Amino acid sequence: MSRSRDNSSAGSPSSAGTSPALPSRRDFLKTAGTAGVVLGSGSALLTACSTAAGVGGGATSSSSSKGTIKILLWSHFVPRYDTWFDPWAKKWGQQNGVTVVVDHINQADLPARTAAEFAAGAGHDLIEWITPASAYEPSVHDMTDVVTQAQAKYGNQISFCKQSSFNPKTSKYYAFCHTWTPDPGDYRKGLWTKAGMPDGPATYADLLAGGTQIMQKQHVRMGIGMSPEVDSNMAARALIWSYGGSVQDAQGKVVLNSPQTIDAVTFMAKLFKQTMTSEVFSWSAASNNQGLVAGQLSYILNSISAYRTAETTSASVADDIFFTPALKGPGGKGLASQHVVRSYMIPRWAKNVDKAKQFLMDLVAAAHDAVYNSELYDFPAFPNTAAASALTGWLSNDPFKSKPPNKLALLANAEQWTTNVGYPGAANAAIGEIFDTNVLATMMASAAQGKSTPKQAVASAASQCEAIFSKWQAKGLV
């Protein structure tokens, strides 16, 4: 993950929509929130300002405010999105009789800031996460009514978006997922062409063979993280799934300790020794992007944000960056996790809950502008929005000047090789904790660094997963 830039010269048609009045809010949940106070650094509240284009609200303009909706969300990796969203949100508030306040925060600080607010029982009315926020289910409003209404208007929510925001154990939507981001492989075509793979690797075997040759003959390393950050967690899961393993099965039973997982960890240790350097054990979420843009890495697993950055900072590098779908494992299966799954929670303390839910409906109505202003980083979670119908055309002829113009066309079928972090089950509270505590990334690093054998690393990680699942099963959420 990384920050990109604002390409304000490219215009976008405005998208407007009207949502019907939402049903009455759900009853408050009775159980307590997540335990523990983790203090995080937050930014000062920033009231969204300046003029806006196209708000999807159906209410008439109101000169008198009837309350406030405070929104906490990440600073988007493509800044153009924030320059669209902030004035859009303010204008929506003006049209719907509320004051909208937007607070952007660095993604790395968002979990701690969220934990602090839930521990205090006060804070923002809408909180957006980019990974499943399943652990907060006891302390948030049920979003079933919003999802039901959105599906009636825009078609069934993409399955892995549902699995990232719905708990089948309790039949509740703990969050509302409105968009997701593919996680392709990003490779340097010039380097891979010299290695005899002009289209990049198609399998993990290709990745090892080509990456090793590039490292030995062209002296350019690979960049797949094994550190406590989100990209490393995504990479570990993609590799394990593609080798036929998983943390849990479809029924929520821990199955991590398997020959398939051990084979995947063995592969990662070999890949590290032959293609990478020890920097990958201390990376942040931005490190792989920075290395690719600097021309120092042959392959990373990431969204298109690094490429968007390179388009303005290093045109020659950008022209040489191309993409691959999920790499296939030994059995011919290839899966990647969604890079980002953006979901809003409404905490129990929130006021103006019905207005907050209307805001989410109208944000889906504005998906055309939202996707465009993310520079095609965000994909719609519902299939019948204006954004969904426009996206294929944008990917085939990138309005942000890719060379060639159809460079992003392979992402049109990304839904087919993308899944959620709890695959083949839901992203439940146990899966969320395993992700947030970096169990799988640490497992990979332990074997790659020689601190344990792959078999030992998997056994240790599986034991941690069992304990986490037991805790959440006792709470009735798994």
Steps between C-alpha positions, in 0.01 A plus 500: 500500500612852441391853438455622144418843361215727400453503124256787503530569129282201414132577529216267596128526435301548818292211626187567701238273648212506743458242773163425656450561869664232709301287747528563872838434654574163655494445875826566674713192560527417867849364531819689577760621254847368442724502803813695554604855438760555230584865468564615145602822336212672328471806286303806602145503374481641153169642386453420133510817299494662155253449219361160405388320190213251486364381834286189498255623763133527428406748771442865422752758611464612859641820644462383860711215637330228701797336661844381394644192338869454577692269265835335570678344203845436358690742283448332164809365327385691190460860628265600220229296674518712816483824301175368351354339813539785751300764312254233384434405864458862605254571222309183586466633854371834376239324287393273783490742791806379695854623549752249366848501653773288339810385687772339287768293672798297385392142435765362735354707786137410433478178708642663811283809461193280456587290806539815710158630395327169574675479837377850580151433363504825303628638175400491135161402361643323195837321501641351180750213507691352207514152658212308663403659832330184625623525859283808556171323428369515860534878509363611163161533334376225271526603133260236364242762404752703301637195317149375423402834354822535303459152353141573401619803307846397376504119493648242737815609679816327374543183705841575651380849597213336687740251659709796620210672677244229593512251788316179405507390865286795612344587160606863544681746279747668734612737222391626160747418223463739208821444304802272466842506334670222296844373602686406180869434460699805383807412291770677301448382141852584383657286772267205447538516121875448538416201721288352222161594652377817325151453645637454849456193720177298478580255781696501823749269328547772236544758774783301657674412172472845343565690821813294568635565151429873526673514838807308379545652154339845524559555873146619571323350799136413557272663756247283685477605863511280810455773759216612732305702243198455277671418168703219657181355644335504156801337336515220757134415450521506120791255507334265750168493310673442168679202652166361619521599868301744716465618859148362537262284302154608383351396837744712703732221618873581518682296233822699463733217603491308173753367247380766256579784740838348585580481127400866458725610787785287364458674165506847659823418685660388174368806315653728762841333488521514121331831413477739797691674777430534872333840458168318441486408870470863613294654222205733544200487266666763279839332465427270208339786308797724561742233385305433181470870414873547566576226248653275765252207496405254227161392643265595783150397602291814525225717360552753220582787738877458456454513125294818527779657702759398242296662221588842639831436674675271251336460160759250378433273799122539463516397135691187603256396776245237396264274693419133547192329648535280807786256454411131482631242742601137433140389446423773248298710745570870547329729750579844639336688782333829426769760560256731677140436602353833605224467757324748728399425860245699699592478871227465761565851632428662164222752467311559173525129419230516234677791331829313516339204325353729238849642446628150421219435254573825323872423496418183304287712267807717440722199422565620144679811626657313792661234281614754241656728760683206655668472157353149467652387831153437650254253346124505579362240743162493324471396133227731371645841580602745229861438605475128431376555146767764431792314658566253220532784251732694729722197552519437124585863430644652815391866532815562703729437204646155548743387231362295334145625574375147574770420756238456775259288292590177683344645816156477338478137613676550834184393682560147368837463678426708810362390835471616863753456779294223666474280190338250470298630795402849609734766637379440855635655818765229541622547143508875565721457806731259317538762227547792739762315708696392190503130582552383142759761404698413814474130412647565156780715642593243764564233238667735253741628766583147611363553849287189457434236240190548281330219689577660836393845382166367377437303819568807713273721288225237503517486880457878517205480261334229710525717811358803318210300360423354842482847652254629240295181507453556872366844419247352258637679193659200324 
